[in-house]
Amino acid sequence: MKVLIIEDNTDLASGMKSYLSAEGYLCTVAPTVNEAIDNIVLYNHDCILLDISLPDGNGLSVLERLKQLGKQDGVIIISAKDSLNDKLKGLEIGADDYLTKPFHLAELSMRIRAVIRRRKFSGNDIIIQGELTIDLSEKRVSFGGKPVEQLSPKEFELLLLFVSSPNRVLSKGTIAEHLAGDHADMFDNFDFVYAHVKNLKKKLKKAGCADNIHTIYGMGYKFKTEE
């Protein structure tokens, strides 16, 4: 899951990135409004952590830009301002939640998971697709009640991407961005995407799962749901 941290406090941003990365999130930091807008224009994120007070403007302008772009990224406003007006304005524009500094990183992680569940999986921790069951909190997958071989963090993220985009062709570029974030542009080719897809399909097949992940030649991959 991709998280954009819009925060100009270097220590706080570093602390959040370190903690969330250890939780399995792919994090990018943007310390200014301009950098944040560049990021949201170029990439999609599962959750955005948005500070209101930034050196080059009000963070709510980022939220307004998201709305203009018609993007569905989840947003949690993070600010030292415990102002009802700021909170109400942010929620009115489209924020999902509001967290006041200082806060515990464990609570932040829980809030992010809650936003992603609401946005992508109707608030559920357990996702069921046919006989395939995915436990978001435990990061475990089973098929027909039997555990699937432990997926790597990238394989798990890849499976979630497919399940959250059923019957939709996902280009290799889209998958690369989801798995590597801003670093996707550093790769000369998408061989790493092919490797992750291959390993995921192998583990699912070993568990007896039907091959729902189809290669669409010249385009990418599609997760076909059962009719």
C-alpha positions as CSV (number, residue, x, y, z in Angstrom):
1,M,0.0,0.0,0.0
2,K,1.3,3.4,-1.0
3,V,1.4,6.3,1.5
4,L,2.3,9.9,0.7
5,I,3.6,11.8,3.8
6,I,3.1,15.6,3.3
7,E,5.0,17.0,6.3
8,D,7.8,19.6,6.6
9,N,9.0,18.6,10.0
10,T,12.0,16.4,9.0
11,D,12.2,14.4,12.2
12,L,8.4,13.7,12.3
13,A,8.3,12.8,8.6
14,S,11.4,10.5,9.0
15,G,9.8,8.8,12.0
16,M,6.5,8.2,10.3
17,K,8.2,6.9,7.1
18,S,10.5,4.5,9.2
19,Y,7.6,3.1,11.2
20,L,5.1,2.8,8.4
21,S,7.8,1.2,6.1
22,A,8.4,-1.4,8.8
23,E,4.6,-2.0,8.7
24,G,4.8,-2.8,5.0
25,Y,3.8,0.5,3.5
26,L,5.6,2.1,0.6
27,C,6.2,5.7,1.7
28,T,7.1,8.9,-0.1
29,V,7.7,12.2,1.7
30,A,6.8,15.6,0.3
31,P,7.7,18.6,2.6
32,T,6.0,21.3,0.6
33,V,2.7,22.0,-1.2
34,N,4.4,22.1,-4.6
35,E,6.1,18.8,-4.1
36,A,2.9,17.3,-2.8
37,I,0.9,18.4,-5.8
38,D,3.5,17.1,-8.2
39,N,3.2,13.7,-6.4
40,I,-0.6,13.5,-6.5
41,V,-0.7,14.5,-10.2
42,L,1.8,11.8,-11.2
43,Y,0.9,9.0,-8.9
44,N,-2.0,7.4,-7.0
45,H,-1.8,6.7,-3.3
46,D,-3.8,4.5,-1.0
47,C,-3.5,7.1,1.8
48,I,-2.2,10.6,2.1
49,L,-1.0,12.0,5.4
50,L,-1.5,15.7,5.1
51,D,-0.1,18.4,7.3
52,I,-2.0,21.7,7.1
53,S,0.8,24.1,7.9
54,L,3.5,23.9,5.2
55,P,6.2,26.4,4.3
56,D,4.8,27.4,1.0
57,G,1.1,27.3,1.7
58,N,-1.9,25.7,3.3
59,G,-2.1,21.9,3.0
60,L,-5.8,22.1,2.4
61,S,-4.9,23.4,-1.1
62,V,-3.5,19.9,-1.8
63,L,-6.9,18.4,-0.8
64,E,-8.7,20.8,-3.1
65,R,-6.3,19.8,-6.0
66,L,-7.1,16.1,-5.3
67,K,-10.8,16.9,-5.6
68,Q,-10.2,18.8,-8.9
69,L,-8.4,15.8,-10.3
70,G,-11.2,13.5,-9.3
71,K,-8.8,11.2,-7.4
72,Q,-9.9,8.7,-4.8
73,D,-6.8,8.7,-2.6
74,G,-7.7,8.4,1.1
75,V,-6.6,11.4,3.2
76,I,-5.8,11.9,6.9
77,I,-5.2,15.4,8.0
78,I,-2.4,15.7,10.5
79,S,-1.9,19.0,12.2
80,A,-1.0,20.7,15.5
81,K,-4.0,22.9,15.0
82,D,-6.8,21.4,17.1
83,S,-9.2,23.8,15.4
84,L,-12.8,22.7,14.7
85,N,-12.9,25.0,11.7
86,D,-9.8,23.3,10.1
87,K,-11.2,19.9,10.8
88,L,-14.6,20.7,9.4
89,K,-13.2,22.4,6.3
90,G,-10.9,19.4,5.6
91,L,-13.6,16.9,6.1
92,E,-16.0,19.0,3.9
93,I,-13.4,19.1,1.1
94,G,-12.9,15.3,1.2
95,A,-10.6,14.2,4.0
96,D,-11.4,10.9,5.6
97,D,-10.0,11.5,9.1
98,Y,-8.2,14.0,11.3
99,L,-5.4,13.4,13.7
100,T,-4.0,16.0,16.0
101,K,-0.3,16.2,16.9
102,P,1.3,14.7,19.0
103,F,0.1,11.2,18.3
104,H,1.3,7.6,18.7
105,L,2.6,6.0,15.5
106,A,0.6,2.8,16.3
107,E,-2.6,4.9,16.3
108,L,-1.6,6.5,13.0
109,S,-1.1,3.0,11.4
110,M,-4.5,1.9,12.7
111,R,-6.2,5.0,11.2
112,I,-4.5,4.4,7.8
113,R,-5.7,0.8,7.8
114,A,-9.2,1.9,8.6
115,V,-9.2,4.5,5.7
116,I,-7.9,2.0,3.2
117,R,-10.5,-0.6,4.3
118,R,-13.3,1.9,3.9
119,R,-12.0,3.1,0.5
120,K,-11.1,-0.2,-1.1
121,F,-12.8,-3.0,0.8
122,S,-16.0,-1.6,2.3
123,G,-14.5,-1.4,5.8
124,N,-13.7,-5.1,5.9
125,D,-10.5,-6.7,7.4
126,I,-11.3,-10.0,5.7
127,I,-11.7,-10.0,1.9
128,I,-13.4,-13.0,0.3
129,Q,-13.1,-13.6,-3.5
130,G,-14.6,-17.0,-4.3
131,E,-12.7,-19.5,-2.1
132,L,-9.8,-17.1,-1.7
133,T,-9.7,-15.3,1.7
134,I,-7.3,-12.5,2.5
135,D,-6.8,-11.3,6.0
136,L,-5.6,-7.7,5.9
137,S,-4.6,-7.4,9.6
138,E,-2.6,-10.6,9.7
139,K,-1.4,-10.4,6.0
140,R,-2.4,-14.0,5.5
141,V,-4.1,-15.7,2.5
142,S,-6.0,-19.0,2.4
143,F,-7.8,-20.9,-0.3
144,G,-10.7,-23.2,0.5
145,G,-9.9,-22.8,4.2
146,K,-6.2,-24.0,3.8
147,P,-3.3,-21.5,4.1
148,V,-1.5,-20.3,1.0
149,E,2.3,-20.4,1.3
150,Q,3.4,-17.2,3.0
151,L,3.5,-14.3,0.4
152,S,6.3,-11.8,0.4
153,P,5.2,-8.2,1.2
154,K,5.4,-7.4,-2.6
155,E,3.3,-10.4,-3.5
156,F,0.7,-9.6,-0.9
157,E,0.5,-6.0,-2.2
158,L,0.2,-7.3,-5.7
159,L,-2.6,-9.6,-4.8
160,L,-4.5,-6.8,-3.1
161,L,-4.0,-4.6,-6.2
162,F,-5.5,-7.4,-8.4
163,V,-8.4,-8.1,-6.0
164,S,-9.3,-4.4,-5.6
165,S,-9.3,-4.0,-9.5
166,P,-11.3,-7.1,-10.7
167,N,-11.7,-7.6,-14.4
168,R,-9.6,-4.5,-15.1
169,V,-6.5,-4.6,-17.2
170,L,-3.5,-3.3,-15.2
171,S,-0.6,-2.2,-17.2
172,K,2.9,-3.2,-16.1
173,G,3.6,0.5,-15.5
174,T,0.7,0.7,-13.1
175,I,1.8,-2.4,-11.3
176,A,5.4,-1.1,-11.2
177,E,4.3,2.2,-9.7
178,H,2.2,0.3,-7.1
179,L,5.1,-1.9,-6.0
180,A,8.0,0.5,-6.3
181,G,6.4,4.0,-6.1
182,D,8.6,6.9,-7.3
183,H,11.5,4.4,-7.8
184,A,9.6,2.7,-10.7
185,D,11.1,5.1,-13.1
186,M,14.6,3.9,-12.2
187,F,14.0,0.4,-13.7
188,D,15.1,-0.1,-17.3
189,N,12.3,-2.7,-17.8
190,F,9.5,-4.4,-16.0
191,D,11.1,-7.8,-15.4
192,F,10.6,-7.4,-11.6
193,V,6.8,-7.1,-12.2
194,Y,6.9,-10.3,-14.2
195,A,8.9,-12.0,-11.5
196,H,6.4,-11.0,-8.7
197,V,3.4,-12.0,-10.8
198,K,5.0,-15.3,-11.6
199,N,5.8,-16.1,-8.0
200,L,2.3,-15.0,-6.8
201,K,0.6,-17.3,-9.4
202,K,2.9,-20.2,-8.4
203,K,1.9,-19.9,-4.8
204,L,-1.8,-19.6,-5.5
205,K,-1.7,-22.5,-7.9
206,K,0.1,-24.7,-5.3
207,A,-2.7,-24.0,-2.9
208,G,-5.2,-25.2,-5.6
209,C,-6.5,-21.8,-6.6
210,A,-7.7,-21.3,-10.1
211,D,-5.5,-19.1,-12.4
212,N,-7.5,-15.9,-12.1
213,I,-4.5,-13.7,-13.1
214,H,-4.4,-13.6,-16.9
215,T,-1.7,-12.0,-19.1
216,I,-3.2,-9.6,-21.6
217,Y,-0.4,-9.5,-24.2
218,G,0.9,-6.1,-25.1
219,M,-1.1,-4.5,-22.3
220,G,-0.6,-6.1,-18.8
221,Y,-2.5,-8.3,-16.5
222,K,-6.1,-8.8,-15.5
223,F,-7.6,-10.5,-12.4
224,K,-10.7,-12.3,-13.7
225,T,-13.4,-13.0,-11.1
226,E,-15.5,-16.2,-11.2
227,E,-18.7,-15.8,-13.2
